[in-house]
Amino acid sequence: MTSASRCDVIAATRALVRLGALLAIGAAPVSFHCNVEAALAAGATDDEIVGALIAVAPVIGLARVVSATPQVALPMGYDIDAALEAVERGQR
């Protein structure tokens, strides 16, 4: 692993840990957006971001994670509210 790729891994990990902490304290949605964007820019994958949500759920409570998920998903390019509305209309 090169020094540059090691720095990217550290930056991505740092952003994922910050996201978990922000979820734990019930931070503002803009905080989620900034940290998800930072994680993606550092090379974190969507699966790793979702993994961070899953990892903190047993500690902070599933309800808190579920309520934050739409705000975390937006910077990943997924609009959960629009997807649910499409399902209600019978579209996919």
C-alpha positions in Angstrom: 0.0 0.0 0.0 1.4 3.4 -1.0 1.6 6.3 1.3 -1.1 8.1 -0.7 -3.5 5.2 -0.6 -2.9 4.7 3.1 -3.8 8.4 3.6 -7.0 7.9 1.6 -8.0 4.9 3.8 -7.3 6.9 6.9 -9.4 9.8 5.6 -12.3 7.6 4.6 -12.1 5.8 8.0 -12.0 9.1 9.8 -15.1 10.4 7.9 -17.0 7.1 8.7 -16.2 7.4 12.4 -17.3 11.0 12.4 -20.5 10.0 10.7 -21.1 7.4 13.5 -20.5 10.1 16.1 -22.8 12.6 14.4 -25.5 9.9 14.3 -25.0 9.2 18.0 -25.5 12.9 19.0 -28.4 13.4 16.7 -26.6 16.1 14.7 -28.1 18.3 12.0 -28.7 16.8 8.5 -26.1 19.2 7.0 -23.5 17.5 9.2 -24.4 14.1 7.7 -24.2 15.5 4.2 -20.7 17.0 4.7 -19.3 13.8 6.2 -20.8 11.5 3.7 -19.4 13.7 0.9 -16.0 13.6 2.7 -16.1 9.9 3.0 -17.0 9.4 -0.7 -14.3 11.9 -1.7 -11.8 9.9 0.3 -12.8 6.7 -1.4 -15.3 5.2 0.9 -18.0 3.1 -0.9 -21.8 3.3 -0.4 -21.6 -0.1 1.2 -19.0 1.1 3.7 -21.3 4.1 4.6 -24.2 1.8 5.1 -22.0 -0.4 7.1 -21.2 2.5 9.4 -24.9 3.0 10.0 -25.4 -0.7 10.7 -22.4 -0.7 13.1 -23.7 2.1 15.3 -27.4 1.0 15.3 -27.1 -1.4 18.3 -25.4 1.3 20.3 -27.4 4.4 19.4 -30.7 2.7 18.6 -32.3 1.7 15.4 -34.9 4.6 15.5 -32.1 7.2 15.4 -30.4 5.5 12.5 -33.6 5.1 10.6 -34.6 8.7 11.0 -31.1 9.8 9.8 -30.9 7.4 6.8 -32.8 9.7 4.3 -30.3 12.5 5.0 -27.3 10.2 4.8 -28.6 8.7 1.5 -29.0 12.0 -0.4 -25.3 12.8 -0.8 -24.9 9.2 -2.0 -27.4 10.0 -4.8 -30.4 8.1 -3.5 -33.6 9.9 -2.6 -35.5 7.5 -0.2 -38.6 9.8 0.0 -38.9 9.8 -3.9 -38.4 6.1 -4.0 -41.1 5.5 -1.4 -43.5 7.8 -3.3 -42.9 5.9 -6.5 -43.7 2.6 -4.7 -46.9 4.1 -3.4 -47.9 5.2 -7.0 -47.1 1.6 -8.2 -43.9 2.7 -10.0 -40.4 1.4 -9.6 
